[in-house]
Amino acid sequence: MSIVGRLISRFPHRELPIRRLLAQSAEFRAVCADYEEALAAMRHWQATNCDAKAKEYGAFASELEAEIVRMLDLSTEPKP
C-alpha cells in the first residue's frame, strides 16, 4: 500500500488535507516518507522476531504519526 493509501485508510476523514499537504508541502512529504520507512523497518524486525528493534521502530513510527496529525491539524486551523 502506498503512503497516500496508508494515511487515508488510517485517517479517512482527513483525505482532502492529506492530499493537499502531500501536493504542497515538502516537509509533510518528508515526514510521511520517514513514517513509511519506520513502518517498513518495524515489519522487518517483527518478521525476524527481534522484538526490541520492532518496538523501537514502532515507537518511532508512532512519533512520526503524531507529527503527521499535528501538521494536518495546523493545515486545517482557521486562519485569522
C-alpha positions, 0 to 999 in steps of 0.5 A: 500500500502506498503512503497516500493509501496508508494515511487515508485508510488510517485517517479517512476523514482527513483525505482532502488535507492529506492530499493537499499537504502531500501536493504542497508541502515538502516537509509533510512529504518528508515526514510521511516518507520517514513514517513509511520507512519506520513502518517498513523497518518495524515489519522487518524486525517483527518478521525476524522476531527481534522484538526490541528493534520492532518496538523501537521502530514502532515507537518511532513510527508512532512519533512520526504519526503524531507529527503527521496529525499535528501538521494536518491539524495546523493545515486545517486551523482557521486562519485569522 
